[in-house]
Amino acid sequence: MKIEGCTALVTGANRGIGLGFVEELLAEGAAHIYAAARSAEDAATLSAMGDGRVTGIVLDVTRPEQVAAAAAACTGVSLLVNNAGAFNRHTLMRAPDMGSMRHEMEVNFFGLVAMCRAFAPILGANGGGAIVNVLSAGAIVPVPEMGGYSPSKFAARAAGDCIRAELAGQGTAVTSLIVGSVDTRMAEHVKGVDKASPRDIARAGLLAVRHGLEEHDTDRHAVEVRAFLARDPHRLRLSMVQRMAKLQARWQAEGTGK
């Protein structure tokens, strides 16, 4: 699919990778971009970007009425970027309750599927178009310290495969982006690794759309995780367990519940 001249909708567009997508879409000649954020203030800031090609909209992907309103208002969309995500930094066993992991699943899985369901007829009516799901290396390798985030991304990856098959008949491409370490607020706690910029991830994502890739590792860290998984999956799982044991020892010493 061509990026130049397309009409796109990007969720979670007010910062990080979402904002990177808005900036790259502008640079690559998109005709119009609906930039979604949960607050009216952020949506207004997004509307002020660029040269009039950006319209900020209020959209929380976990609220069905807002998803429906977005679909009713944005009927020209040919590219949907599902970027909105939640990472609450609680593990599955040490979280005080299951609310954190339920929230991560609501945003990262159910919200993504809700957007695909709402916009599939629109994409079909506009020639097929494409869906980009921004996932994580935690979608191909279970990461214990990511709590509900990693399982929710596994679920989103599986959903993308199912949705791709369902929408093949209307010509809609579905791309899963496997993202490693990125310089965003969500990953500010990650130390000791080189971080890609949000625009680097967006650039890789749009490249995947142009070439019709079903799954694409967007940065060096993601590529390394994929390679390690292919080369020695048992050793990678053991490494994860060892990392978790060290974290638990540190948490015990610090008395933290996370």
Secondary structure, DSSP 8 states (H G I E B T S, - for coil): ---TT-EEEESSTTSHHHHHHHHHHHHTT-SEEEEEESSHHHHHHHHTSTTTTEEEEE--TT-HHHHHHHHHH-TT-SEEEE---------TTTSSSSHHHHHHHIIIIIIHHHHHHHHHHHHHHTT--EEEEE--GGGTS--GGGTTHHHHHHHHHHHHHHHHHHHGGGT-EEEEEE---BSSGGGTT--SS--B-HHHHHHHHHHHHHHT-SEEE-SHHHHHHHHHHHH-HHHHHHHHHHHHHHHHHHHHHHT---
